[in-house]
Amino acid sequence: MKRAGAGHAPNLERIAYDDLLRKLLGLLLLYHGMIRLTILKNIALVTHALLTLYSGARGSNGWLSKAALARCLPLGTGPKEREQRLYRLLKNSRVTPELLIPLHVALVCGLESVGRLPMILDQTTIRGIQTLLIGLVFEGRVLPVAFSCFTHRMIPKS
């Protein structure tokens, strides 16, 4: 096992030479003090991976999967370490919708947007799962901001 500082950084992010990752992290760092730096850095990495996937790097018949997302994380590590980092972030009890929704809106609209934002509430089915979705209207499209999945048997009768 290598010692830290022995010329090898196990979680080397590609921040030094990836312009998109630097811009994402720069925007998210404006929330430093309200949100832990490690969470902000991981959100920047996952956002970068999602943008990579949306540009055509999907697997599994085109469906988004955790394995595909982990493969696209801009880290200088192997696949096992990438999956572990993603799974740790997803299991982190500090990463909640209340934390992520404002960051998502800031990434889409920029931090200068103040006041009311046009949002749409919709119910749809994704791969057979009923989903309630709240989306931000942006340049003629609806970008998902928050969603909740449910089955009809989980809803109590009134």
MOQUISUL-V830445 format. One record per pair of residues at least 6 apart in sequence whose C-alpha atoms are under 6 Angstrom apart, sorted by sequence separation. I is the first residue (numbers start at 0). J is the second residue. D is the distance in Angstrom with one decimal. If there is no record, write none. Layout:
((I | J | D) (I | J | D))
This chain:
((14 | 20 | 5.8) (124 | 130 | 5.7) (135 | 141 | 5.4) (14 | 21 | 5.5) (123 | 130 | 5.3) (134 | 141 | 5.4) (135 | 142 | 5.1) (122 | 130 | 5.6) (134 | 142 | 5.1) (122 | 131 | 4.5) (134 | 143 | 4.1) (121 | 131 | 5.8) (134 | 144 | 5.1) (121 | 132 | 5.2) (133 | 144 | 5.8) (69 | 81 | 5.4) (120 | 132 | 5.7) (133 | 145 | 5.3) (69 | 82 | 5.1) (120 | 133 | 4.5) (132 | 145 | 6.0) (119 | 133 | 5.5) (132 | 146 | 4.3) (119 | 134 | 5.2) (131 | 146 | 5.4) (118 | 134 | 5.4) (131 | 147 | 5.3) (118 | 135 | 4.6) (130 | 147 | 5.6) (118 | 136 | 5.8) (130 | 148 | 4.4) (24 | 43 | 5.6) (117 | 136 | 5.6) (129 | 148 | 5.7) (23 | 43 | 5.7) (48 | 68 | 6.0) (129 | 149 | 5.5) (48 | 71 | 4.8) (48 | 72 | 4.9) (44 | 72 | 6.0) (13 | 73 | 5.9) (13 | 74 | 6.0) (12 | 74 | 4.7) (11 | 74 | 5.7) (11 | 75 | 5.2))
